[in-house]
Amino acid sequence: MPKIAETDTKKVLRDAGCTVYYEKSLTKNLGNYESAKVTVGVTLPIEPTREEIALVKTTIEKADTIITEELEVQLKELDGK
């Protein structure tokens, strides 16, 4: 039986550019037949480091600010204000 080469699986996967995408959505009923849907997704490398996770969280916070501000602009336009 041929010998199976031992490899560092994490390194092989990272070097190959393998990632994992994960997403969650939440829809909240606002009453008056209105609802709001929030979806957050992230693509991470295999076995992310603490630093990578911290950077992702910071980036999500920045993205949230940008998107929230843009939604406010879009809603005002829809309302004709």
CORHU-V749984 format. One record per residue. N is the residue number from 1. RES is the residue in one small letter. SS is DSSP state (hx for helix, st for strand, lp for the rest). BURIAL is b if it has 16 or more other C-alpha atoms within 10 Angstrom, else e. D_FIRST is the distance of its C-alpha to the first C-alpha in Angstrom with 1 decimal. Layout:
{{N RES SS BURIAL D_FIRST} {N RES SS BURIAL D_FIRST}}
//
This chain:
{{1 m lp e 0.0} {2 p lp e 3.8} {3 k lp e 6.5} {4 i lp e 8.9} {5 a lp e 12.3} {6 e lp e 15.0} {7 t lp e 18.1} {8 d lp e 21.6} {9 t hx e 21.8} {10 k hx e 25.6} {11 k hx e 25.9} {12 v hx e 23.7} {13 l hx e 25.7} {14 r hx e 29.0} {15 d hx e 28.3} {16 a lp e 27.6} {17 g lp e 31.0} {18 c lp e 29.9} {19 t st e 32.8} {20 v st e 34.0} {21 y st e 37.4} {22 y st e 39.3} {23 e st e 42.8} {24 k st e 45.5} {25 s st e 48.9} {26 l st e 52.0} {27 t st e 55.1} {28 k st e 58.3} {29 n st e 61.4} {30 l st e 64.4} {31 g st e 67.0} {32 n lp e 69.4} {33 y lp e 66.6} {34 e st e 64.8} {35 s st e 61.3} {36 a st e 59.2} {37 k st e 55.4} {38 v st e 53.4} {39 t st e 49.8} {40 v st e 47.7} {41 g st e 44.2} {42 v st e 42.0} {43 t st e 38.9} {44 l st b 36.9} {45 p st b 34.0} {46 i lp b 30.9} {47 e lp e 31.9} {48 p lp e 35.4} {49 t lp e 37.2} {50 r hx e 40.5} {51 e hx e 42.3} {52 e hx e 40.9} {53 i hx e 41.9} {54 a hx e 45.3} {55 l hx e 45.8} {56 v hx e 44.8} {57 k hx e 47.4} {58 t hx e 50.0} {59 t hx e 49.3} {60 i hx e 49.6} {61 e hx e 53.0} {62 k hx e 54.2} {63 a hx e 53.1} {64 d hx e 54.8} {65 t hx e 58.0} {66 i hx e 57.9} {67 i hx e 57.2} {68 t hx e 59.8} {69 e hx e 62.4} {70 e hx e 61.6} {71 l hx e 61.7} {72 e hx e 65.2} {73 v hx e 66.4} {74 q hx e 65.0} {75 l hx e 66.6} {76 k hx e 69.9} {77 e hx e 69.8} {78 l hx e 69.1} {79 d hx e 72.0} {80 g lp e 74.2} {81 k lp e 75.0}}
//
